[in-house]
């Protein structure tokens, strides 16, 4: 998983850093804007864990460090920066469909949600929205630059007074009440920095559809990367229900199956009917191992056809077959009389198929017959029939 820095300007014309992390196959189905306060930790792998969980579902993630700790320039957190980053994404990528905010950035996402037309789902992680809790995190008064110092555990950063005023002086209940899009709330009962009562207030004031997931035994920063991966996976799975997940350049075909590869070696899209898969090569062969390699697809076809054929035959003949497992391997073997030649014909492809048949009431005769039927499966017959491959060039 690799990230790329992007630079955008906020409303005041100040350049701010963000990062974009795309799915490994470079095929984006949706975009998420993820504003977080994780950067004060010594180990920030939780951020990568969340991004990885989203990437695996085809969601590109643009991250904004709301604390400014990882930024090279002086940064003062402001909810308006989320809107500025949204404008950048709309112009250069795609407007965000998922808005994700952690801690104080969770409050920023809630007050920004209704101002971003493209957002189809909002997610908060350990969000703080109660005025009393927010003021506990801030110094008592703003400095001469109109900034507050915020303390999250041992981490300190500055936020604008405009932002604090926005989330404390406004009726946060009314703000949440107006968010009429799906909402997912994460919070830990053991969060010692932001009490779980904040999550309760968000949930009680939000309209359905709304969901709450308890992050049991996690701290405010989800310092165990497994927590981050859990959050990322749950956001991705939940989003599939509410977010329009469409690839930017979908693979379309009128044929039974189509495959497509771009410049990212060797990640290959496979579309069979309504089903999508990814084919790839192992890491040792220069790929990313994101999916089965071509021979594994071939073996899977033979194995699936074998198992289905046995199931159909057993059901038709009322044979007490409980389970079939087919184990397959492919090997290239040199012919014994051609060991010293490099000719292609000197190799013999062998497909090894090992079948496990379970059924307590099966007789030996029935097992023998099932093994005979395995050789009659359609894919087996096709492979043995020396099929002719006809290749045509299609015009675009």
Secondary structure as the mmCIF struct_conf table of DSSP 4:
data_model
#
loop_
_struct_conf.conf_type_id
_struct_conf.id
_struct_conf.beg_label_comp_id
_struct_conf.beg_label_asym_id
_struct_conf.beg_label_seq_id
_struct_conf.end_label_comp_id
_struct_conf.end_label_asym_id
_struct_conf.end_label_seq_id
STRN STRN1 UNK A 3 UNK A 9
TURN_TY1_P TURN_TY1_P1 UNK A 11 UNK A 12
BEND BEND1 UNK A 13 UNK A 13
STRN STRN2 UNK A 15 UNK A 21
TURN_TY1_P TURN_TY1_P2 UNK A 24 UNK A 25
BEND BEND2 UNK A 29 UNK A 29
STRN STRN3 UNK A 30 UNK A 36
TURN_TY1_P TURN_TY1_P3 UNK A 39 UNK A 40
BEND BEND3 UNK A 41 UNK A 42
HELX_RH_AL_P HELX_RH_AL_P1 UNK A 45 UNK A 55
TURN_TY1_P TURN_TY1_P4 UNK A 56 UNK A 58
STRN STRN4 UNK A 59 UNK A 65
TURN_TY1_P TURN_TY1_P5 UNK A 66 UNK A 67
TURN_TY1_P TURN_TY1_P6 UNK A 69 UNK A 70
BEND BEND4 UNK A 72 UNK A 73
STRN STRN5 UNK A 77 UNK A 77
TURN_TY1_P TURN_TY1_P7 UNK A 79 UNK A 79
HELX_RH_AL_P HELX_RH_AL_P2 UNK A 80 UNK A 92
BEND BEND5 UNK A 93 UNK A 93
BEND BEND6 UNK A 97 UNK A 97
STRN STRN6 UNK A 98 UNK A 102
TURN_TY1_P TURN_TY1_P8 UNK A 103 UNK A 103
HELX_RH_AL_P HELX_RH_AL_P3 UNK A 104 UNK A 112
HELX_RH_3T_P HELX_RH_3T_P1 UNK A 113 UNK A 115
TURN_TY1_P TURN_TY1_P9 UNK A 117 UNK A 118
STRN STRN7 UNK A 121 UNK A 125
BEND BEND7 UNK A 126 UNK A 126
HELX_RH_AL_P HELX_RH_AL_P4 UNK A 131 UNK A 137
STRN STRN8 UNK A 138 UNK A 138
BEND BEND8 UNK A 140 UNK A 141
TURN_TY1_P TURN_TY1_P10 UNK A 144 UNK A 145
BEND BEND9 UNK A 146 UNK A 146
STRN STRN9 UNK A 147 UNK A 152
TURN_TY1_P TURN_TY1_P11 UNK A 153 UNK A 154
STRN STRN10 UNK A 155 UNK A 160
HELX_RH_AL_P HELX_RH_AL_P5 UNK A 161 UNK A 169
BEND BEND10 UNK A 170 UNK A 170
HELX_RH_AL_P HELX_RH_AL_P6 UNK A 172 UNK A 177
TURN_TY1_P TURN_TY1_P12 UNK A 178 UNK A 178
BEND BEND11 UNK A 181 UNK A 181
STRN STRN11 UNK A 182 UNK A 187
TURN_TY1_P TURN_TY1_P13 UNK A 189 UNK A 190
BEND BEND12 UNK A 192 UNK A 194
TURN_TY1_P TURN_TY1_P14 UNK A 196 UNK A 196
HELX_RH_AL_P HELX_RH_AL_P7 UNK A 197 UNK A 205
BEND BEND13 UNK A 206 UNK A 206
HELX_LH_PP_P HELX_LH_PP_P1 UNK A 207 UNK A 207
BEND BEND14 UNK A 208 UNK A 209
STRN STRN12 UNK A 210 UNK A 214
TURN_TY1_P TURN_TY1_P15 UNK A 216 UNK A 217
TURN_TY1_P TURN_TY1_P16 UNK A 220 UNK A 221
BEND BEND15 UNK A 224 UNK A 224
HELX_RH_AL_P HELX_RH_AL_P8 UNK A 225 UNK A 242
BEND BEND16 UNK A 243 UNK A 243
TURN_TY1_P TURN_TY1_P17 UNK A 248 UNK A 249
BEND BEND17 UNK A 254 UNK A 256
STRN STRN13 UNK A 257 UNK A 261
BEND BEND18 UNK A 263 UNK A 264
TURN_TY1_P TURN_TY1_P18 UNK A 265 UNK A 266
STRN STRN14 UNK A 268 UNK A 272
TURN_TY1_P TURN_TY1_P19 UNK A 273 UNK A 274
STRN STRN15 UNK A 275 UNK A 279
HELX_RH_3T_P HELX_RH_3T_P2 UNK A 283 UNK A 285
TURN_TY1_P TURN_TY1_P20 UNK A 286 UNK A 286
BEND BEND19 UNK A 287 UNK A 287
BEND BEND20 UNK A 291 UNK A 291
HELX_RH_AL_P HELX_RH_AL_P9 UNK A 294 UNK A 317
TURN_TY1_P TURN_TY1_P21 UNK A 318 UNK A 318
STRN STRN16 UNK A 323 UNK A 334
HELX_RH_3T_P HELX_RH_3T_P3 UNK A 336 UNK A 338
TURN_TY1_P TURN_TY1_P22 UNK A 339 UNK A 340
HELX_RH_3T_P HELX_RH_3T_P4 UNK A 344 UNK A 346
STRN STRN17 UNK A 347 UNK A 358
TURN_TY1_P TURN_TY1_P23 UNK A 360 UNK A 361
HELX_RH_AL_P HELX_RH_AL_P10 UNK A 364 UNK A 374
TURN_TY1_P TURN_TY1_P24 UNK A 375 UNK A 376
BEND BEND21 UNK A 377 UNK A 377
HELX_RH_AL_P HELX_RH_AL_P11 UNK A 378 UNK A 384
TURN_TY1_P TURN_TY1_P25 UNK A 385 UNK A 386
HELX_LH_PP_P HELX_LH_PP_P2 UNK A 387 UNK A 389
HELX_LH_PP_P HELX_LH_PP_P3 UNK A 393 UNK A 395
#
